[in-house]
Amino acid sequence: MTQTADRTDTSASAAQVSLDANARAALDTAVGLLRSQQHENGWWKGALDTNVTMDAEDLLMRAFLGISSPEVTIPAARWIRSQQRADGTWATFHHGPGDLSTTIEAWVALRLAGDEPDDPHMQAAAEFVRAQGGIEASRVFTRIWLALFGLWSWDDCPNMPPEIMFLPSWAPLNIYDWGCWARQTIVPLTIVGTLRPVRPLRTATGDPIGIDELHTGAISPEPRLFSAKGAFARLDSVLHTYARRPIGPVRRLAMRQATEWILARQEADGGWGGIQPPWVYSLLALNLMGYPIDHPAMKAGLDGLDTFVLHGQTPEGPTRRLEACQSPVWDTALALAALLDAGAPSDDPAVLRAANWLLDEQVTGAGGDWQVRRPDLPLGGWAFEFANDNYPDTDDSAEIILSLRRVAHPEPGRLTDALDRAVEWTAGMQSRDGGWGAFDADNTSTVPTMLPFCDFGAVIDPPSADVTAHVVEMLAREGDRHTERVQRGVRWLLDNQEPDGSWFGRWGANYIYGTGAAVPALIEAGVDPGSSAIRSAVRWLTEHQNPDGGWGEDLRSYRDRDKWAGRGESTPSQTGWALIALLAAGCGSAAFRTDSDSSAVRAGVEYLVVTQRIDGGWDEDYFTGTGFPGDFYINYHMYRLVFPIWALGRYLRGRP
């Protein structure tokens, strides 16, 4: 019996040594690839995949502004066609279901490019659209695009008057009740919806474009009279009535104020918010207010959009697609943390290049909309993009602080001053309930979500578990573990834990992301790894591990939690998140070697080892980033590399 036990122990030990050696080799190869992708100026930036809505709306915008060209239309249409699935639809994420509004916009864009309604791929798309309720069932933003070209009636679009610009910040439905991305979209749309332009849409050969193939003739049911939606539907009716006979001087002043608000928020790269929706709608609004294409603001905006273009190749020829946003600051923060977790020296040249670039990117010289709620808070955060100084965010800032504190910078005073400012700003953005949102504090009013106008995506920015966790982890590591601010954040996290032990993930998919952020934060803040909150989170993760050892969660978990939460094909990034949480809870330490939790860690590490490509990277077609839960998703190309490195580095760091 003893000899058998000895042989078993020896075999297990040999297997562990082999796994550790393989993990080390995988980590070294991955780090080599990561180093090779660093720009000479110190930053990293991976591509962002979203969906063809970006490309369809780019073509429609250019048609509306009168700047369409074959050089843009042909490769963009080729890209759109390449993303159509066998059933004729377009989806919003890899292997997701066909999306009605995305399919409508793609169909119209292809008509603009010259595809005919009776082409088989167009017929298949139209059949899907009609089966899903047609144009009549599409989202408001899709119908606004159609109204721009006379393909839908402006009377049947919700009204948002520019007079909302006059509402003070304490009044319901003032523009600062919206999340920053929605606010920057709503303001230009008040101009567009007020002027109600119609510019007929034609193909390159001059033929008029119609959409009869996409109609069903169905009438949307009215919301119940005595309900919140019913009340706001009646308000919309009142606004439509006012729009027909507005108070002239008041309306003109509102339009001018909205225009000035837009111009004041144009960024150095020509864009608005660093993301497609406000960028495109701001260009439309300015043009309608009399700004010609060659006006400096318009020219900068259009030129800036060109820097978001990615070129590719299909068997049919070159393609052109538009990124919805770019994430160099976020990618660099994650890559820097990955290098350090992998064992790179704190004064490694790659580490110092990244640190210097990040220090230069800190937002210190301008204000932002966040000051409406926190007017006395000093500047000091970081934004997500190359140029978005109006909207630094707490998530980027927390991750950057966590990384930069570990850097042995040759100018320690410069580093310390920057980080002290950043900590003060990030901590000061805490909401009254103890949590942190991404861009604003106390952006929690649910009134905007009830408007007929807001039927797409998240329109407010309340505290979320993932962002709150990152900030709590940062503050705890700063030595503030026992402060009231951190303890309120901890309480928020514990109060918002799901009954099954997981946490909702706002900016990543989904419960794996939220749980992967919350567990390390709580441990760092002093929560006992043996507490019920941590043990239930560990149990949830191990129960949702796939047979191949990895973790994955389908984005449909945002719509159908019972079916999809924690369930989906394994991905490198989601496996990394789960491992980071389990390792933080102690599941990979030597003391847990015979524990089932430790077995889950070993299986997860093995998954990363065996799925690694020969160049050190991993394949990840599935989307694991979230823009708007339930509606808009992102495939961050850097995620598939940095999070496995984090996980492998932390795993090996805990080995004897």
Secondary structure as the mmCIF struct_conf table of DSSP 4:
data_model
#
loop_
_struct_conf.conf_type_id
_struct_conf.id
_struct_conf.beg_label_comp_id
_struct_conf.beg_label_asym_id
_struct_conf.beg_label_seq_id
_struct_conf.end_label_comp_id
_struct_conf.end_label_asym_id
_struct_conf.end_label_seq_id
HELX_RH_AL_P HELX_RH_AL_P1 THR A 2 SER A 36
TURN_TY1_P TURN_TY1_P1 GLN A 37 GLN A 37
TURN_TY1_P TURN_TY1_P2 GLU A 40 ASN A 41
BEND BEND1 GLY A 42 GLY A 42
STRN STRN1 LEU A 48 ASP A 49
TURN_TY1_P TURN_TY1_P3 VAL A 52 VAL A 52
HELX_RH_AL_P HELX_RH_AL_P2 THR A 53 LEU A 65
TURN_TY1_P TURN_TY1_P4 GLY A 66 GLY A 66
HELX_RH_AL_P HELX_RH_AL_P3 PRO A 70 SER A 82
TURN_TY1_P TURN_TY1_P5 GLN A 83 GLN A 83
TURN_TY1_P TURN_TY1_P6 ALA A 86 ASP A 87
BEND BEND2 GLY A 88 GLY A 88
STRN STRN2 ALA A 91 ALA A 91
BEND BEND3 THR A 92 PHE A 93
TURN_TY1_P TURN_TY1_P7 HIS A 94 HIS A 95
HELX_LH_PP_P HELX_LH_PP_P1 GLY A 96 PRO A 97
STRN STRN3 GLY A 98 GLY A 98
HELX_RH_AL_P HELX_RH_AL_P4 LEU A 100 LEU A 112
TURN_TY1_P TURN_TY1_P8 ALA A 113 GLY A 114
TURN_TY1_P TURN_TY1_P9 PRO A 117 ASP A 118
BEND BEND4 ASP A 119 ASP A 119
HELX_RH_AL_P HELX_RH_AL_P5 PRO A 120 ALA A 131
TURN_TY1_P TURN_TY1_P10 GLN A 132 GLY A 133
HELX_RH_3T_P HELX_RH_3T_P1 ILE A 135 ALA A 137
BEND BEND5 SER A 138 SER A 138
HELX_RH_AL_P HELX_RH_AL_P6 VAL A 140 ALA A 147
TURN_TY1_P TURN_TY1_P11 LEU A 148 GLY A 150
BEND BEND6 LEU A 151 TRP A 152
HELX_RH_3T_P HELX_RH_3T_P2 TRP A 154 ASP A 156
BEND BEND7 CYS A 157 CYS A 157
HELX_RH_3T_P HELX_RH_3T_P3 PRO A 162 PHE A 166
BEND BEND8 LEU A 167 LEU A 167
TURN_TY1_P TURN_TY1_P12 SER A 169 TRP A 170
BEND BEND9 ALA A 171 ALA A 171
TURN_TY1_P TURN_TY1_P13 PRO A 172 LEU A 173
HELX_RH_3T_P HELX_RH_3T_P4 ILE A 175 ASP A 177
BEND BEND10 TRP A 178 TRP A 178
HELX_RH_AL_P HELX_RH_AL_P7 CYS A 180 LEU A 195
STRN STRN4 ARG A 202 ARG A 202
TURN_TY1_P TURN_TY1_P14 ALA A 204 THR A 205
BEND BEND11 GLY A 206 GLY A 206
STRN STRN5 PRO A 208 PRO A 208
HELX_RH_3T_P HELX_RH_3T_P5 ASP A 212 LEU A 214
HELX_LH_PP_P HELX_LH_PP_P2 SER A 220 ARG A 224
TURN_TY1_P TURN_TY1_P15 LEU A 225 PHE A 226
BEND BEND12 SER A 227 SER A 227
HELX_RH_AL_P HELX_RH_AL_P8 ALA A 228 ARG A 244
BEND BEND13 ARG A 245 ARG A 245
HELX_RH_AL_P HELX_RH_AL_P9 GLY A 248 ALA A 264
TURN_TY1_P TURN_TY1_P16 ARG A 265 ARG A 265
TURN_TY1_P TURN_TY1_P17 ALA A 268 ASP A 269
BEND BEND14 GLY A 270 GLY A 270
BEND BEND15 TRP A 272 TRP A 272
TURN_TY1_P TURN_TY1_P18 GLY A 273 GLY A 274
STRN STRN6 ILE A 275 ILE A 275
HELX_RH_AL_P HELX_RH_AL_P10 GLN A 276 LEU A 288
TURN_TY1_P TURN_TY1_P19 MET A 289 GLY A 290
TURN_TY1_P TURN_TY1_P20 ILE A 293 ASP A 294
BEND BEND16 HIS A 295 HIS A 295
HELX_RH_AL_P HELX_RH_AL_P11 PRO A 296 ASP A 306
TURN_TY1_P TURN_TY1_P21 THR A 307 PHE A 308
STRN STRN7 VAL A 309 THR A 314
TURN_TY1_P TURN_TY1_P22 PRO A 315 GLU A 316
STRN STRN8 GLY A 317 LEU A 322
BEND BEND17 ALA A 324 ALA A 324
STRN STRN9 CYS A 325 CYS A 325
HELX_RH_AL_P HELX_RH_AL_P12 PRO A 328 ASP A 341
TURN_TY1_P TURN_TY1_P23 ALA A 342 GLY A 343
TURN_TY1_P TURN_TY1_P24 SER A 346 ASP A 347
HELX_RH_AL_P HELX_RH_AL_P13 PRO A 349 GLU A 361
BEND BEND18 GLY A 365 GLY A 365
HELX_RH_3T_P HELX_RH_3T_P6 ASP A 369 VAL A 372
TURN_TY1_P TURN_TY1_P25 ARG A 373 ARG A 373
TURN_TY1_P TURN_TY1_P26 PRO A 375 ASP A 376
HELX_LH_PP_P HELX_LH_PP_P3 LEU A 377 LEU A 379
STRN STRN10 TRP A 382 TRP A 382
BEND BEND19 PHE A 384 ALA A 387
TURN_TY1_P TURN_TY1_P27 ASP A 389 ASN A 390
STRN STRN11 ASP A 393 ASP A 393
HELX_RH_AL_P HELX_RH_AL_P14 THR A 394 LEU A 404
TURN_TY1_P TURN_TY1_P28 ARG A 405 ARG A 406
BEND BEND20 PRO A 410 PRO A 410
HELX_RH_AL_P HELX_RH_AL_P15 PRO A 412 GLY A 428
TURN_TY1_P TURN_TY1_P29 MET A 429 MET A 429
TURN_TY1_P TURN_TY1_P30 ARG A 432 ASP A 433
BEND BEND21 GLY A 434 GLY A 434
BEND BEND22 ALA A 438 PHE A 439
BEND BEND23 ALA A 441 ASP A 442
STRN STRN12 ASN A 443 ASN A 443
HELX_RH_3T_P HELX_RH_3T_P7 VAL A 447 MET A 450
BEND BEND24 LEU A 451 LEU A 451
TURN_TY1_P TURN_TY1_P31 PRO A 452 PHE A 453
BEND BEND25 PHE A 456 GLY A 457
STRN STRN13 ASP A 461 ASP A 461
HELX_RH_AL_P HELX_RH_AL_P16 ALA A 465 LEU A 475
HELX_RH_PI_P HELX_RH_PI_P1 ALA A 476 ASP A 480
TURN_TY1_P TURN_TY1_P32 ARG A 481 HIS A 482
BEND BEND26 THR A 483 THR A 483
HELX_RH_AL_P HELX_RH_AL_P17 GLU A 484 ASP A 495
TURN_TY1_P TURN_TY1_P33 ASN A 496 ASN A 496
TURN_TY1_P TURN_TY1_P34 PRO A 499 ASP A 500
BEND BEND27 GLY A 501 GLY A 501
BEND BEND28 ARG A 506 TRP A 507
STRN STRN14 GLY A 508 GLY A 508
BEND BEND29 ALA A 509 ASN A 510
HELX_RH_AL_P HELX_RH_AL_P18 TYR A 511 GLU A 524
TURN_TY1_P TURN_TY1_P35 ALA A 525 GLY A 526
TURN_TY1_P TURN_TY1_P36 PRO A 529 GLY A 530
BEND BEND30 SER A 531 SER A 531
HELX_RH_AL_P HELX_RH_AL_P19 SER A 532 GLU A 543
TURN_TY1_P TURN_TY1_P37 HIS A 544 HIS A 544
TURN_TY1_P TURN_TY1_P38 PRO A 547 ASP A 548
BEND BEND31 GLY A 549 GLY A 549
STRN STRN15 TRP A 551 TRP A 551
HELX_RH_3T_P HELX_RH_3T_P8 LEU A 555 TYR A 558
TURN_TY1_P TURN_TY1_P39 ARG A 559 ARG A 559
HELX_RH_AL_P HELX_RH_AL_P20 ARG A 561 TRP A 564
TURN_TY1_P TURN_TY1_P40 ALA A 565 GLY A 566
BEND BEND32 GLY A 568 GLU A 569
STRN STRN16 THR A 571 THR A 571
HELX_RH_AL_P HELX_RH_AL_P21 PRO A 572 ALA A 584
TURN_TY1_P TURN_TY1_P41 ALA A 585 GLY A 588
BEND BEND33 SER A 589 SER A 589
HELX_RH_3T_P HELX_RH_3T_P9 ALA A 590 PHE A 592
TURN_TY1_P TURN_TY1_P42 ARG A 593 THR A 594
BEND BEND34 ASP A 595 ASP A 595
HELX_RH_AL_P HELX_RH_AL_P22 SER A 596 THR A 611
TURN_TY1_P TURN_TY1_P43 ILE A 614 ASP A 615
BEND BEND35 GLY A 616 GLY A 616
BEND BEND36 TYR A 622 TYR A 622
STRN STRN17 GLY A 625 PHE A 628
TURN_TY1_P TURN_TY1_P44 PRO A 629 ASP A 631
STRN STRN18 PHE A 632 TYR A 636
TURN_TY1_P TURN_TY1_P45 HIS A 637 MET A 638
HELX_RH_AL_P HELX_RH_AL_P23 TYR A 639 ARG A 653
TURN_TY1_P TURN_TY1_P46 GLY A 654 GLY A 654
#
